[in-house]
Amino acid sequence: MSKFWIFLTSVWQEAKKINWPTRKELLNSTLVVLIVIAIFAVYLFAVDFGLLQLFSWLVYPVFLRGSGVPTQ
């Protein structure tokens, strides 16, 4: 028997020992992951939008000074 087949049989034996999650566990874990991703996306959006507003309020008028573009 070649080393490759010995390797494959050992992989198959180890694969039989895997404790796969039930359908309910899988769906619950998936739901938790999706909720965490949604919360993180909202958080990143809020931080990004806040920083955009802050920098546009602080920095944007400085670049427009003397350019002839009216500022608010």
RACOR-V39106 format. One record per helix or strand of 3 or more residues. SS is the DSSP state (~ for helix, > for strand). FROM is the first residue (numbers start at 1). TO is the last residue. Records with the same first field share a line. If there is no record, write none. Layout:
# RACOR-V39106
SS=FROM-TO + FROM-TO
This chain:
# RACOR-V39106
~=3-16 + 23-58 + 60-64
